[in-house]
Amino acid sequence: MATVAEQLELSLHGHETAGETTDLFVAGPSFASGDVALVLGMAAGALAHLPVYLHGSELPTGPSCPVLDPTASIQISDDLIRIYQSRIDALINQLGKNVYLEFDPLREPCVNCVYDAVRKRSKGIYVPGGPRPFPRGRRCPYCKGAGFLETAVETCIKCLLKWNAADAANFGVSVSDTRGIVRLKTYLDHAPGIMRATTALVHRDVAGVMTLRVKRIRGPYPVGLRQDRYCVSFWELVDG
């Protein structure tokens, strides 16, 4: 729909760009025969090639991605993609293992002793009012002489685990013995946390029986059909 069909002066950064009859269109096709047609939200047919200038320079047009081939003998529909994603989601949510991503701990000064900034440890001097009094020169019983307290930072995610994954070499994992290598597959949303994690505790539910701590060696890499909805990463067993 045409919202302006009379004389309109259009200025950008103080420079007048149009001083003649101008048609302004918002979210609609333009079939006007005016000198300049401005269309927002939709290409204006033959006017789609109209160049855009910013600060006197024409904005470059980036490469366009290929569209789906409508003439292919096999057509993979959006419904089929959704079915695939729903099945993978179900595998992760219902059969996935609890994996704890472990990050660098938070450090806070010990409230029970004086910290030695030079030697990076406790001075062995009790701070009045602290929770665990101790004689001067002895090790602080509250922080074990470290001079600071650490708070573990971790988060739990669901992952599909595959030990000794045969496709590790396809992702650049060059190890002669793949025993102790585990592949984690989870949602792409967890990729930032995976990249920041120092280690991970896999099979968290059996931590009372055995501790399986791993360190990331490759990934995460985005994977999926048409849409990269998931990611895979490879980890090496360091404790277990």
Backbone hydrogen bonds in HBPLUS format (Angstrom, degrees):
<---DONOR---> <-ACCEPTOR-->    atom                        ^
c    i                          cat <-CA-CA->   ^        H-A-AA   ^      H-
h    n   atom  resd res      DA  || num        DHA   H-A  angle D-A-AA Bond
n    s   type  num  typ     dist DA aas  dist angle  dist       angle   num
A0003-THR N   A0024-LEU O   3.31 MM  21  6.07 170.3  2.32 177.1 177.4     1
A0010-LEU N   A0018-ALA O   3.20 MM   8  5.26 150.3  2.30 135.1 143.9     2
A0017-THR N   A0010-LEU O   2.69 MM   7  5.55 168.6  1.70 162.8 167.0     3
A0012-LEU N   A0015-HIS O   2.95 MM   3  5.36 156.3  2.01 145.9 147.7     4
A0015-HIS N   A0012-LEU O   3.08 MM   3  5.36 167.0  2.10 113.7 117.4     5
A0023-ASP N   A0036-VAL O   3.23 MM  13  6.50 159.5  2.27 167.0 171.1     6
A0038-LEU N   A0023-ASP O   3.25 MM  15  6.76 155.0  2.32 154.3 161.4     7
A0025-PHE N   A0038-LEU O   2.79 MM  13  5.82 166.9  1.81 168.9 171.8     8
A0040-LEU N   A0025-PHE O   3.31 MM  15  6.64 138.9  2.49 128.6 139.5     9
A0027-ALA N   A0040-LEU O   2.46 MM  13  5.22 143.3  1.58 147.2 161.3    10
A0047-LEU N   A0044-ALA O   2.76 MM   3  4.96 155.4  1.81 138.5 132.4    11
A0048-ALA N   A0045-GLY O   3.14 MM   3  5.57 164.0  2.16 115.8 117.8    12
A0050-LEU N   A0047-LEU O   3.01 MM   3  5.44 164.9  2.03 119.3 121.8    13
A0059-LEU N   A0052-VAL O   2.90 MM   7  5.92 164.5  1.93 160.0 164.3    14
A0054-LEU N   A0057-SER O   2.82 MM   3  5.38 163.2  1.84 152.1 152.8    15
A0057-SER N   A0054-LEU O   3.08 MM   3  5.38 168.4  2.09 115.3 117.7    16
A0081-ILE N   A0077-SER O   3.22 MM   4  6.61 153.0  2.30 144.1 151.2    17
A0082-ARG N   A0078-ASP O   2.96 MM   4  6.24 157.2  2.01 149.3 155.2    18
A0083-ILE N   A0079-ASP O   2.98 MM   4  6.26 150.0  2.07 144.8 152.9    19
A0084-TYR N   A0080-LEU O   3.00 MM   4  6.28 161.2  2.04 149.0 153.5    20
A0085-GLN N   A0081-ILE O   2.96 MM   4  6.23 163.7  1.99 153.1 157.2    21
A0086-SER N   A0082-ARG O   2.92 MM   4  6.07 154.9  1.98 145.9 152.8    22
A0087-ARG N   A0083-ILE O   3.07 MM   4  6.31 149.4  2.17 147.3 154.7    23
A0088-ILE N   A0084-TYR O   3.06 MM   4  6.36 161.6  2.09 153.4 158.2    24
A0089-ASP N   A0085-GLN O   2.85 MM   4  5.96 159.9  1.89 148.8 155.1    25
A0090-ALA N   A0086-SER O   3.04 MM   4  6.16 151.3  2.13 135.5 142.8    26
A0091-LEU N   A0087-ARG O   3.03 MM   4  6.33 152.7  2.11 144.9 152.0    27
A0092-ILE N   A0088-ILE O   3.00 MM   4  6.30 161.8  2.03 154.1 158.2    28
A0093-ASN N   A0089-ASP O   2.86 MM   4  6.01 171.3  1.87 156.5 159.4    29
A0094-GLN N   A0090-ALA O   2.88 MM   4  5.69 156.2  1.94 145.1 151.1    30
A0095-LEU N   A0091-LEU O   2.86 MM   4  5.11 145.4  1.98 127.0 137.9    31
A0096-GLY N   A0092-ILE O   3.09 MM   4  4.48 130.2  2.35 110.3 118.1    32
A0097-LYS N   A0159-CYS O   2.71 MM  62  5.40 151.4  1.79 163.3 154.6    33
A0159-CYS N   A0097-LYS O   3.07 MM  62  5.40 155.1  2.13 143.0 150.8    34
A0204-ARG N   A0098-ASN O   3.20 MM 106  5.68 166.0  2.22 166.6 162.3    35
A0099-VAL N   A0157-ILE O   2.90 MM  58  5.39 169.3  1.91 164.8 168.0    36
A0157-ILE N   A0099-VAL O   2.88 MM  58  5.39 161.6  1.92 152.8 157.7    37
A0100-TYR N   A0201-LEU O   2.98 MM 101  5.00 167.3  2.00 140.8 141.0    38
A0201-LEU N   A0100-TYR O   2.81 MM 101  5.00 159.8  1.85 142.9 148.8    39
A0101-LEU N   A0155-THR O   2.80 MM  54  5.34 155.0  1.86 168.5 163.2    40
A0155-THR N   A0101-LEU O   3.07 MM  54  5.34 145.5  2.19 138.1 148.7    41
A0102-GLU N   A0199-THR O   2.83 MM  97  5.25 164.6  1.86 151.6 151.3    42
A0198-THR N   A0102-GLU O   2.86 MM  96  5.98 145.2  1.98 154.9 165.3    43
A0199-THR N   A0102-GLU O   3.40 MM  97  5.25 163.9  2.43 137.4 142.0    44
A0103-PHE N   A0153-VAL O   2.90 MM  50  5.44 176.4  1.90 166.8 165.6    45
A0106-LEU N   A0151-THR O   2.98 MM  45  5.07 156.3  2.04 149.2 146.2    46
A0151-THR N   A0106-LEU O   2.82 MM  45  5.07 152.4  1.90 143.8 153.0    47
A0108-GLU N   A0149-LEU O   2.91 MM  41  5.25 156.0  1.97 150.3 158.2    48
A0149-LEU N   A0108-GLU O   2.69 MM  41  5.25 164.6  1.71 161.6 166.8    49
A0110-CYS N   A0147-GLY O   3.19 MM  37  5.41 165.6  2.21 122.4 118.5    50
A0127-VAL N   A0112-ASN O   3.14 MM  15  5.31 161.8  2.18 117.8 118.6    51
A0114-VAL N   A0125-ILE O   3.03 MM  11  5.56 137.0  2.22 146.1 158.2    52
A0123-LYS N   A0114-VAL O   2.81 MM   9  5.59 168.9  1.82 167.6 165.3    53
A0116-ASP N   A0121-ARG O   2.65 MM   5  5.30 161.6  1.68 158.0 164.9    54
A0120-LYS N   A0116-ASP O   2.80 MM   4  5.52 118.6  2.18 141.4 157.0    55
A0121-ARG N   A0116-ASP O   3.29 MM   5  5.30 143.5  2.43 134.0 141.6    56
A0122-SER N   A0145-GLY O   3.21 MM  23  5.13 172.8  2.21 130.6 129.2    57
A0137-GLY N   A0124-GLY O   2.80 MM  13  4.70 161.3  1.84 148.2 150.1    58
A0130-GLY N   A0127-VAL O   2.92 MM   3  5.62 146.7  2.03 152.2 153.7    59
A0138-ARG N   A0135-PRO O   3.21 MM   3  5.77 159.6  2.25 134.4 135.7    60
A0144-LYS N   A0140-CYS O   2.97 MM   4  5.39 117.4  2.38 136.6 150.2    61
A0146-ALA N   A0143-CYS O   3.16 MM   3  5.55 167.6  2.18 114.0 117.5    62
A0160-LEU N   A0185-LYS O   2.87 MM  25  5.04 165.3  1.89 147.3 150.9    63
A0185-LYS N   A0160-LEU O   3.01 MM  25  5.04 148.3  2.11 138.6 147.9    64
A0162-LYS N   A0183-ARG O   3.06 MM  21  5.14 138.2  2.24 139.7 148.9    65
A0183-ARG N   A0162-LYS O   2.90 MM  21  5.14 160.8  1.94 134.7 140.5    66
A0164-ASN N   A0181-ILE O   2.69 MM  17  5.26 146.1  1.80 167.1 174.4    67
A0168-ALA N   A0165-ALA O   3.38 MM   3  5.67 159.0  2.43 111.7 112.3    68
A0170-ASN N   A0167-ASP O   3.06 MM   3  5.30 133.8  2.28 102.4 114.9    69
A0171-PHE N   A0168-ALA O   3.07 MM   3  5.50 153.6  2.15 109.7 117.7    70
A0173-VAL N   A0168-ALA O   3.15 MM   5  5.34 158.2  2.20 141.9 137.8    71
A0172-GLY N   A0169-ALA O   3.17 MM   3  5.15 161.9  2.20 110.2 109.3    72
A0181-ILE N   A0178-THR O   3.00 MM   3  5.35 148.2  2.11 136.7 133.8    73
A0237-LEU N   A0180-GLY O   2.79 MM  57  5.04 152.0  1.87 148.9 157.8    74
A0182-VAL N   A0235-TRP O   2.93 MM  53  5.33 161.3  1.96 147.6 153.9    75
A0235-TRP N   A0182-VAL O   2.89 MM  53  5.33 163.1  1.92 157.2 163.0    76
A0184-LEU N   A0233-SER O   2.84 MM  49  5.33 164.9  1.87 157.2 162.4    77
A0233-SER N   A0184-LEU O   2.96 MM  49  5.33 145.5  2.08 143.8 154.3    78
A0186-THR N   A0231-CYS O   3.08 MM  45  5.71 159.5  2.12 159.7 165.7    79
A0231-CYS N   A0186-THR O   2.91 MM  45  5.71 150.5  2.00 154.6 156.6    80
A0190-HIS N   A0187-TYR O   3.08 MM   3  5.81 159.5  2.12 118.3 123.5    81
A0188-LEU N   A0229-ARG O   3.00 MM  41  5.57 165.3  2.02 132.0 128.0    82
A0191-ALA N   A0188-LEU O   3.02 MM   3  5.33 166.5  2.04 114.9 119.0    83
A0194-ILE N   A0190-HIS O   3.00 MM   4  6.25 155.0  2.06 155.0 163.1    84
A0195-MET N   A0191-ALA O   2.97 MM   4  6.22 156.1  2.03 156.6 162.1    85
A0196-ARG N   A0192-PRO O   3.18 MM   4  6.40 140.6  2.34 139.6 149.8    86
A0197-ALA N   A0193-GLY O   2.99 MM   4  6.05 133.6  2.22 144.4 155.9    87
A0200-ALA N   A0214-VAL O   2.94 MM  14  5.34 148.2  2.04 148.4 153.3    88
A0214-VAL N   A0200-ALA O   2.82 MM  14  5.34 164.0  1.85 158.0 163.4    89
A0202-VAL N   A0212-LEU O   2.99 MM  10  5.71 144.8  2.11 174.5 174.1    90
A0206-VAL N   A0203-HIS O   3.05 MM   3  5.85 163.7  2.08 124.5 128.9    91
A0207-ALA N   A0204-ARG O   3.14 MM   3  5.19 155.7  2.21 115.5 113.7    92
A0209-VAL N   A0206-VAL O   2.92 MM   3  5.39 151.0  2.00 113.1 122.0    93
A0210-MET N   A0206-VAL O   2.92 MM   4  6.15 171.7  1.92 166.5 168.1    94
A0213-ARG N   A0239-ASP O   2.82 MM  26  4.95 163.4  1.85 147.3 151.7    95
A0238-VAL N   A0213-ARG O   2.91 MM  25  5.87 170.8  1.92 152.6 155.7    96
A0239-ASP N   A0213-ARG O   3.19 MM  26  4.95 146.0  2.31 147.4 141.8    97
A0215-LYS N   A0236-GLU O   2.83 MM  21  5.23 153.0  1.90 140.1 147.3    98
A0236-GLU N   A0215-LYS O   2.77 MM  21  5.23 162.0  1.80 144.7 147.6    99
A0217-ILE N   A0234-PHE O   2.89 MM  17  5.84 177.9  1.89 153.1 153.7   100
A0218-ARG N   A0234-PHE O   3.25 MM  16  5.08 156.2  2.31 142.0 139.3   101
A0234-PHE N   A0218-ARG O   2.92 MM  16  5.08 164.2  1.94 137.1 142.1   102
A0221-TYR N   A0232-VAL O   2.77 MM  11  5.31 153.8  1.84 148.0 155.6   103
A0232-VAL N   A0221-TYR O   2.93 MM  11  5.31 149.7  2.02 142.3 149.1   104
A0223-VAL N   A0230-TYR O   2.88 MM   7  5.29 164.5  1.91 129.9 132.6   105
A0230-TYR N   A0223-VAL O   3.12 MM   7  5.29 162.1  2.15 165.6 161.8   106
A0227-GLN N   A0225-LEU O   2.55 MM   2  5.35 149.5  1.64 101.5  93.9   107
A0229-ARG N   A0227-GLN O   2.86 MM   2  5.62 117.9  2.26 114.5  97.4   108
